[in-house]
Amino acid sequence: MVKPRFPEPFKHAHPPVRNINEIIEAQLTFGQKASDWVATNLLLSLQAAYAAPIIMMSQNRQATRDRLEAHNDYLINQKTEEEVRSILDHLAAQNDALIEIHQTRPRGCRSFCARWPPGSTHTFFYRAS
C-alpha cells in the first residue's frame, strides 16, 4: 500500500475567530453590564436597610425637642403679653393723669400751650374729649 501524501496545512494569515459577545463584553465599562447594576442595587438596598432606622430615631428625637421648644416659646410669649399689657395699662393711667393735670392747670398756662396744635410732638398727652 502506498502512503497517501497530503499537502501542508493551510497557514491562516488572520487571528483566530473569536466570539463577538466576548469581545463586546470585554470592552464594556462599569455600569454597562447587567451584573454591575445588580450589585449596585444590592449595595444600595443594604445601605438603606441599616440607615432607615437610624434616620427615623433621629427624626423622633428632633420632633420631641421641637415640641419642647414650642412649649417654652409659648410660655415666654404669655409672660411677654402680660408685661406688655401691664405697660399699656400704666401708659393709659399716665395719659389720664396728664389729661387731668392739663385740665386743672391755671388759665395763663393754657394760653401758653395753645401754640401747639393737637397731635404735635409737644402735646403727646392730648386726648380729644
Phi, psi and omega in degrees: 000145183263136181285127180292144180249122181253148177290162176299145178298149182290132178268118179279137181262013180238162179292161180297154179290134180238162178286125183296328179295322178293322179296313181294319181295326179291333182272349182290145175262178181297135179100345179265348178264146180295324182294331178295319181290326177296314180294319179296317179297320178297315180295317180293323177295320178297316180297317180294326182294321180270339181277328184302312179298324179294317179296318180296320179295318181292324177293323179295318178296320180295321179296319178297317179295318178297321180295319178294320178295321179295320179294319178296318177298322179297316180296319178296319179295324177296315179297318180296320179297320177297318179295318179296318178299319178295318179296317179295323176296318178294320178295321177296320178294321177295319178297317178298319180295319179293324177295318179296319177296318180298323182281337183260001181285163182296161185298321183295326180289329179295320180290329178293318182281351182289348180294330182264125181288157178301140180093353178284170184291340181278339181241056182293340182267002182291129177231127180289138181266000000 
